[in-house]
Amino acid sequence: MAIKMRVALIGYGRSGWRIHGAFFKKEDNDICDVIAVVEYDPARQAAAKADFCCDTYSDYKELFRRDDINLVVSACYSNEHYAVALDLLNHGHNVLNEKLLCKTPQLAQGLIDAA
């Protein structure tokens, strides 16, 4: 049996729940387990906890205290993508950032350099 990646998901709205969450919940998902979800909205936070039996947080910076996360999937608001991804990278996390990655190619290059 292969070891699964331990994933934190930021955002449990449209993309976090319907796209990323839907994949992670599939029975044939044998590559990763969601161990943490970051969500501002208490109702969505409760839904994530019920869906994944995982830890939930209202601030992504809470993930900085953890050393058991292999990948952070960022499905936060588009205007937060760059800042959140850069902060996570600077704290040693691997980040999958959904589109819109950044507003400019220069900002995207900054994330690449940080990674």
N, C-alpha and C positions, 0 to 999 in steps of 0.2 A: 504494500500500500504506500503510495506516494505521500510525502508531507505536503500539506496545503499551505499556501501563502496566507498570512494573517493580515486582513485588510481593515482599514478604517475608512469610512465613507463620510464625506462632509456634504451635508445637504440631503434632506429626505423629502424634497418637493418633487416637481415634475420629472426632472432627469434622475435625481437620486433614487426616487421610489420606482418610477415606471420603467426606467431604462436599466440603470446599474443594479438597483435592488432586485428587479425582476430576474436579471441574469443570475445574481448571487443566490437567489432562492430556488433556482431550478434544481430538480433532483439529480440531474446529470452534471451539475457543477462539481467537478472533482479537483479543481485547482485552487480554490480559495474559500476561506471562512471569514465572514464579517465579525470582527471582535469589538468594534466600536463604531458608533455613529454620532456625528456632531450635527445638531439641528437646533435652531433658535426657538422654534415653535414647540411648546410643551405637548400639544396633541400629536404632532408628527414624531416627536421624541418618544412618546409612549408607543406609537405604532411601530417604530423601529425596534424598540426594546422587545415588543411582542413578536415581531417578525423574525428577529435574529437572536433573541436571548443574549444580548450583548450589552456592554457598557454604553451609556449615552452621556453626551456633554452638550452644553450650550455654547461653548467657546472652543474653537479648534486648538487654541494654545494649550488646552488641557492635555493634548496628545504629546506635548513635549516631555512630559514626565514619564512616558511609557517607552520601554525599549523592546517591546514584543510585537511591533507593527512592521510588517515587511513592505507594505504599499499603502499609500493614502490616495484614494480616489476623490478628487475635488469636483463636486457638483454644486458648488456654492453659486451665489449670484454672479453673473458675468462681469460686473464691474469690480468684483473682489478677486477674480481669478489670479491676476498677476501678483498682487500683494500677498495673498494667502500662499500661493505656490512658492514664491521667493522665501517667505518666512519658514515654511516647512522644509525647503531645500537647505536653507541656512542652519536648520536644526537637525540635519542629517537624515531626513526622511526621503524615501523614494516617492515621487508624485506622478500620478496620472491626472492630467488636467484636461477637462473636456473643452470643446470649443466654446467660445471664443478664447483662444489661449491668451492673447494680449491685443492691445490696441495698435501696436506698431511692431515692425520687424526688429527694431532696436530693443524693445522690451523683451521680445521673444528671445533674442540673442542673450540678453541678461540672464534669463532663466536657464538657457542652455549652458552658459558659463558657470552659473551657480551649481548646476547639476554635476 
